[in-house]
Amino acid sequence: MSGARVAILISGGGTNMAALVDSMGEDHPGRPVLVVSNRADAGGLEKARARGVETVVVDHRGFADRESFEAAVTAELEKAEADVVCLAGFMRVLTQSFVSRWEGRILNVHPSLLPKHRGLNTYARALAAGDTEYGATVHVVTAELDDGPILGQVRLPIEPGDTAEEMKARLGPWEHRLYVAVLRRFAGGEPGVVQLP
């Protein structure tokens, strides 16, 4: 998939998006072509513009249902001729029809060691479960929430007295590194699973 055209979907500050865009230099098998946000006030939009990436807002509140919202997102992705779609803090659950349209080409990063702790509040749930480690997973998106083939994981120890906030802050830089490494491999058509650190 050399020269893969990468679109990134965001809802917030766009730190993962910025890390992905910054990684796509001349030696990278992918290049960023579009950042889509479902929120006009997402801080990541300014980060994308500052990096010279085209942006578009598709506000989900302006649509009657998820299907019509996703059709508008798909139209923007098709216009940009996207080959790969990276979810980077995109806070909308995608329907089967959207996932099918982009099957095998949507990546997501989730802050847990999947298949453990799908969904929200992953740090607090890891603490409550008495886990000794936590981390992040990059996977291919399927119709099942936080499911799909795992392309990479980073594992960190849970320290004595850790809080969810401390765990999130410590994981952030590692999460960026993981997503960057997985996207490079995926866009270049390389097999295998990335393991960090």
C-alpha positions as CSV (number, residue, x, y, z in Angstrom):
1,M,0.0,0.0,0.0
2,S,2.9,2.3,-0.9
3,G,1.9,6.0,-0.9
4,A,-1.1,5.3,1.2
5,R,-3.4,8.3,1.6
6,V,-4.2,8.6,5.3
7,A,-7.3,10.4,6.7
8,I,-7.6,10.9,10.5
9,L,-10.9,11.2,12.4
10,I,-10.8,13.3,15.6
11,S,-13.2,14.7,18.2
12,G,-10.9,16.6,20.6
13,G,-7.3,17.9,21.1
14,G,-5.7,15.7,18.4
15,T,-2.5,14.7,20.2
16,N,-2.5,11.3,18.5
17,M,-3.4,12.9,15.2
18,A,-0.5,15.3,15.5
19,A,1.9,12.5,16.3
20,L,0.7,10.6,13.3
21,V,1.0,13.6,10.9
22,D,4.4,14.5,12.3
23,S,5.7,11.0,11.6
24,M,4.7,11.0,8.0
25,G,7.9,12.4,6.5
26,E,9.4,11.8,3.1
27,D,10.5,8.3,4.0
28,H,7.1,7.2,5.2
29,P,4.8,4.9,3.1
30,G,1.8,7.1,3.9
31,R,0.9,10.7,3.8
32,P,-1.8,12.7,5.6
33,V,-4.5,14.0,3.3
34,L,-7.4,14.9,5.6
35,V,-8.4,15.4,9.2
36,V,-12.2,15.1,9.9
37,S,-13.8,16.2,13.1
38,N,-17.3,15.8,14.3
39,R,-16.9,18.9,16.5
40,A,-16.1,22.4,15.2
41,D,-14.4,23.3,18.5
42,A,-12.0,20.3,18.4
43,G,-8.5,21.6,19.3
44,G,-7.0,19.1,16.9
45,L,-8.3,21.1,13.9
46,E,-5.9,23.9,14.5
47,K,-3.1,21.5,15.0
48,A,-3.8,19.9,11.6
49,R,-4.1,23.3,9.9
50,A,-0.7,24.3,11.4
51,R,0.8,21.2,9.8
52,G,-0.7,22.0,6.4
53,V,-3.3,19.2,6.4
54,E,-6.7,19.8,5.0
55,T,-9.5,19.8,7.6
56,V,-13.3,19.4,7.5
57,V,-16.0,19.5,10.1
58,V,-18.9,17.1,9.9
59,D,-21.0,17.9,12.9
60,H,-23.0,14.8,14.0
61,R,-25.6,17.1,15.6
62,G,-26.7,18.2,12.2
63,F,-27.9,14.8,11.1
64,A,-31.1,12.9,11.8
65,D,-29.2,9.6,12.4
66,R,-25.9,7.9,12.5
67,E,-26.2,6.6,9.0
68,S,-26.7,10.0,7.4
69,F,-23.8,11.4,9.5
70,E,-21.5,8.6,8.4
71,A,-22.6,9.0,4.8
72,A,-21.3,12.6,5.0
73,V,-18.1,11.5,6.5
74,T,-17.6,8.8,3.8
75,A,-18.2,11.5,1.1
76,E,-15.4,13.5,2.5
77,L,-13.1,10.5,2.8
78,E,-13.9,9.5,-0.8
79,K,-13.3,13.1,-2.0
80,A,-9.8,12.9,-0.4
81,E,-9.3,9.4,-1.9
82,A,-8.3,8.0,1.5
83,D,-6.7,4.6,1.6
84,V,-6.4,4.3,5.4
85,V,-8.6,5.8,8.1
86,C,-7.1,6.3,11.5
87,L,-9.4,7.0,14.5
88,A,-7.6,9.2,16.9
89,G,-9.9,10.2,19.8
90,F,-13.0,10.0,17.5
91,M,-15.8,9.7,20.0
92,R,-18.5,8.2,17.8
93,V,-19.4,4.6,17.6
94,L,-19.4,3.5,14.0
95,T,-22.1,1.4,12.3
96,Q,-21.7,-1.8,10.5
97,S,-22.3,-0.2,7.1
98,F,-19.5,2.4,7.6
99,V,-17.1,-0.3,8.8
100,S,-18.0,-2.5,5.9
101,R,-17.4,0.4,3.4
102,W,-13.8,0.8,4.8
103,E,-13.3,-2.8,5.9
104,G,-9.7,-3.7,6.7
105,R,-8.6,-0.1,6.3
106,I,-9.7,1.6,9.6
107,L,-7.3,1.7,12.6
108,N,-8.1,2.6,16.1
109,V,-6.0,3.1,19.3
110,H,-7.7,2.0,22.6
111,P,-6.3,2.7,26.1
112,S,-6.3,-0.9,27.4
113,L,-4.6,-4.3,26.7
114,L,-7.4,-5.6,24.5
115,P,-9.3,-7.9,24.7
116,K,-9.4,-6.6,28.3
117,H,-11.4,-3.5,29.2
118,R,-13.3,-2.6,26.1
119,G,-15.2,0.6,26.2
120,L,-14.7,3.5,28.6
121,N,-13.0,4.2,31.9
122,T,-10.2,1.7,31.2
123,Y,-7.7,2.9,33.7
124,A,-10.2,2.8,36.6
125,R,-11.3,-0.6,35.5
126,A,-7.8,-1.9,35.4
127,L,-7.2,-0.7,38.9
128,A,-10.5,-2.1,40.2
129,A,-9.6,-5.5,38.6
130,G,-6.3,-5.6,40.4
131,D,-4.4,-5.7,37.1
132,T,-0.6,-5.5,37.4
133,E,-0.1,-3.9,34.0
134,Y,-2.0,-1.8,31.6
135,G,-1.4,-0.1,28.2
136,A,-2.8,0.6,24.8
137,T,-3.7,-1.4,21.7
138,V,-3.9,-0.4,18.0
139,H,-6.3,-2.7,16.1
140,V,-8.2,-3.0,12.9
141,V,-11.8,-1.7,13.4
142,T,-14.6,-4.2,13.0
143,A,-18.3,-3.8,13.7
144,E,-17.8,-5.1,17.3
145,L,-16.7,-2.4,19.8
146,D,-12.9,-2.4,20.4
147,D,-12.5,-5.6,18.6
148,G,-10.7,-6.7,15.5
149,P,-7.1,-7.9,14.7
150,I,-4.5,-6.5,17.0
151,L,-1.6,-4.7,15.2
152,G,0.3,-3.5,18.2
153,Q,0.4,-3.1,22.0
154,V,2.4,-1.2,24.6
155,R,2.5,-2.7,28.1
156,L,3.3,-0.6,31.2
157,P,3.4,-1.7,34.9
158,I,0.8,-0.4,37.3
159,E,2.7,1.2,40.1
160,P,1.7,1.1,43.8
161,G,-0.7,3.9,44.6
162,D,-1.3,4.7,40.9
163,T,-4.4,6.8,40.0
164,A,-6.2,6.7,36.7
165,E,-5.0,10.2,36.0
166,E,-1.3,9.2,36.6
167,M,-1.7,6.1,34.4
168,K,-3.2,8.1,31.6
169,A,-0.4,10.7,31.7
170,R,2.3,8.1,31.7
171,L,0.7,6.1,28.8
172,G,0.2,9.1,26.5
173,P,3.7,9.4,25.0
174,W,3.9,5.6,24.6
175,E,0.4,5.5,23.0
176,H,1.7,8.0,20.4
177,R,4.8,6.0,19.7
178,L,2.8,2.8,19.3
179,Y,0.3,4.3,16.8
180,V,3.1,5.9,14.8
181,A,4.9,2.6,14.6
182,V,1.8,0.6,13.6
183,L,0.7,3.1,11.0
184,R,4.2,3.0,9.3
185,R,4.1,-0.8,9.2
186,F,0.4,-0.9,8.1
187,A,0.8,1.8,5.3
188,G,3.8,-0.1,4.0
189,G,2.0,-3.4,3.9
190,E,4.3,-5.0,6.4
191,P,3.0,-8.0,8.4
192,G,3.5,-8.5,12.1
193,V,2.5,-7.0,15.5
194,V,4.3,-4.1,17.1
195,Q,5.2,-4.6,20.8
196,L,6.5,-1.8,23.0
197,P,8.5,-0.9,25.0
